[in-house]
């Protein structure tokens, strides 16, 4: 199984970090929009009649949003360190 992006430690310059953060934020916006749309579909079924595939998709989307959020935080921390190192 290939390594996930957050597991790959790669030296990136500030421009690459900014680009990666921007990409990550775009993915987060899309996944959050997908989650909202799915939650509306789930709400139409009521709390006890949600199809399994919808519940699984909901859980997977929430996990992906959490993963992307953690990745964004890591990238932002790396960018701050790079900027401090450049100044200092």
C-alpha positions as CSV (number, residue, x, y, z in Angstrom):
1,X,0.0,0.0,0.0
2,X,1.5,3.4,-0.9
3,X,2.2,5.9,1.8
4,X,-0.4,8.6,2.4
5,X,0.6,12.2,1.6
6,X,0.9,13.2,5.3
7,X,3.3,10.3,5.9
8,X,5.7,11.5,3.2
9,X,8.2,13.9,4.6
10,X,9.3,15.9,1.6
11,X,11.4,19.1,1.6
12,X,9.2,21.8,0.1
13,X,10.0,25.4,-0.4
14,X,7.6,28.1,0.6
15,X,5.9,28.4,-2.8
16,X,5.3,24.6,-2.9
17,X,3.9,24.7,0.6
18,X,1.6,27.5,-0.3
19,X,0.4,25.7,-3.4
20,X,-0.1,22.5,-1.4
21,X,-2.1,24.3,1.3
22,X,-4.3,25.9,-1.4
23,X,-4.9,22.5,-3.0
24,X,-5.7,21.0,0.4
25,X,-8.2,23.8,1.2
26,X,-9.9,23.3,-2.2
27,X,-10.3,19.6,-1.4
28,X,-11.7,20.4,2.0
29,X,-14.3,22.8,0.5
30,X,-15.4,20.1,-1.9
31,X,-15.6,17.3,0.7
32,X,-17.5,19.6,3.1
33,X,-19.9,20.4,0.3
34,X,-20.3,16.7,-0.5
35,X,-20.9,16.0,3.2
36,X,-23.7,18.7,3.4
37,X,-25.4,17.3,0.3
38,X,-25.2,13.7,1.7
39,X,-26.6,14.9,5.1
40,X,-29.6,16.4,3.3
41,X,-30.2,13.0,1.6
42,X,-29.8,11.2,4.9
43,X,-32.2,13.5,6.6
44,X,-34.9,12.6,4.1
45,X,-34.7,9.0,5.4
46,X,-35.2,9.7,9.1
47,X,-32.9,8.7,11.9
48,X,-33.6,4.9,11.8
49,X,-34.0,4.2,8.1
50,X,-30.7,5.5,6.7
51,X,-29.4,3.1,4.0
52,X,-26.1,1.5,5.0
53,X,-24.3,2.8,1.9
54,X,-25.2,6.3,2.9
55,X,-24.1,5.9,6.5
56,X,-20.8,4.4,5.3
57,X,-20.3,7.3,2.8
58,X,-21.0,9.8,5.6
59,X,-18.5,8.1,7.9
60,X,-15.9,8.1,5.1
61,X,-16.4,11.7,4.3
62,X,-16.1,12.8,7.9
63,X,-12.8,10.8,8.2
64,X,-11.5,12.3,5.0
65,X,-12.4,15.8,6.2
66,X,-10.5,15.1,9.5
67,X,-7.5,13.8,7.5
68,X,-7.4,16.8,5.3
69,X,-7.8,19.2,8.2
70,X,-4.8,17.5,10.0
71,X,-2.8,17.7,6.8
72,X,-3.6,21.3,6.3
73,X,-2.5,22.1,9.9
74,X,0.8,20.2,9.3
75,X,1.4,22.1,6.1
76,X,0.7,25.5,7.7
77,X,3.1,24.7,10.6
78,X,5.8,23.7,8.1
79,X,5.2,27.0,6.2
80,X,5.5,29.0,9.4
81,X,8.7,27.2,10.3
82,X,10.1,27.9,6.8
83,X,9.2,31.5,7.0
84,X,10.8,31.8,10.5
85,X,14.0,30.1,9.3
86,X,14.2,32.4,6.3
87,X,13.9,35.5,8.5
88,X,16.2,34.2,11.2
